Amino acid sequence: MMYQRPSGERGYAEFGGWLKSFHTFSFSEYYDPRFMGFRDLRVINQDWIAKDSGFPAHPHRDMEIITYVLKGEVEHQDSMGNVGKIKAGEVQTMHAGTGIRHAEYNPSKTEDRSEEHTSEL
């Protein structure tokens, strides 16, 4: 069944001014038993990351992660030695398999940006 869910009805979290995140499904501190994912799809988050900041290296395992950049760019680094930038309108896929560590940053010194993540378990 298709269901339209406006931003104001999704979960929301803010972390120290550097990250604002809307959660479509239950994620992190947000829990809603009506929205626990869709089949294998477990996470759809829309993140806003302040200029010159981002997610430090953190692990993932047994999942596929898709990043679609809505505005600005995302700098990606991972434990396999991959380094690159994803620009607005571009898509990145990451296969976590048996485990990977990665970091994502907004490299701009002047502009905030949004990105959308989807993850499958």
N, C-alpha and C positions, 0 to 999 in steps of 0.2 A: 504494500500500500504506500502510495506517495503521500507525504505530509510536509507542508510548508511550515518552516519554523523560523520566524523572524529573530533577528539578533537579540532583541529585548527579552525573548523567552528562553534563550540559551544560558547555560552556565557561564559565569564570568569570574575571572580572577585577575588581580593586579599584584605585581611583585616589585616592590621598591622603586616604582616609577620607570623602570627600564623595560618592563614587559606587561602588556595587557593582552588577555587571552579570552576568547569566546569558545565554549565547549559545546559541540552539538550533542555529544553523548556523555554519559558519566565518565569523569576523568579527574584524576588528582583529588582535590578536596571537594569537587562538585559531584553530587550523587543524586540521580533521579531514576528510580526503578523503571519508569516508562521509557527511558532512553538509555539502553545499555549497549547499543551498537546495532548493526544490521548484518546478519549472517557473520562472515569473517571480518567485516569492517568494524573496527573497534573505536577509532578516534578520527574525528574531523575537528580540528581546531583552527581558528583564525587568530593569528598572533600579530601584535603590533610591537615592534622592538625599537626602542629609542636609538638615536644616532650614537655611533661609536660604542655600541654595547652588544651583548648577545649571550647565547648559551655556552658556557664553558664545556669542555669535553665531558661527555656522559655516555654510558653504555646503552646498547639495544641488543636484543637477541631474538631469533625466531620470528622476524617480522619483515615486512616490506614497508618502506616509508617513501611517500611521494610528497615532494614539496613543490608547490606552485606559487610563484612570486607574483603578488598583485601590484606592488609598487616598490620602486627602488631596486636594490639588489641584496643578495645574501651571499656571504662568503662562507664556504664550507671547507673543513679540514677533517680528515679521518685517520684512523689508526692503520689504514692500508696505504697511506702516503698520498692519497688523493687530495688535491687542493684546487679550488676553483671558485668562480663567481657565477651565480644564477641571476639573470636580469628579469625585470618585470615581463610577464608573458611567457617565460621559460619554465620548464618542468625538470626536476631532478628526481631520479629514483635511486633508492639505496636498499640493498639487499643485506639485511642484518645476519641472516644465517646463524652460524654457531656463535656469533658475537662480533661486535664492532664498537668502537668509541668514535664519537664525532663531535665537532663543535660547529656552531652556526653563529655568524655575527652580521650585524649591520655595519659595513665598513665606512659609511658616510660620516663625515665630521659635521655635516649640516642638516641632513634630512632623515626623518623617521620613515619607516616603511612597514608594510603589512606583508604577511605571507600566510599561506594556508597549508596545513599539514594533513595528510591522511595516512593512517597506519593500518595494516592488516596483521592479525595474529595467526 
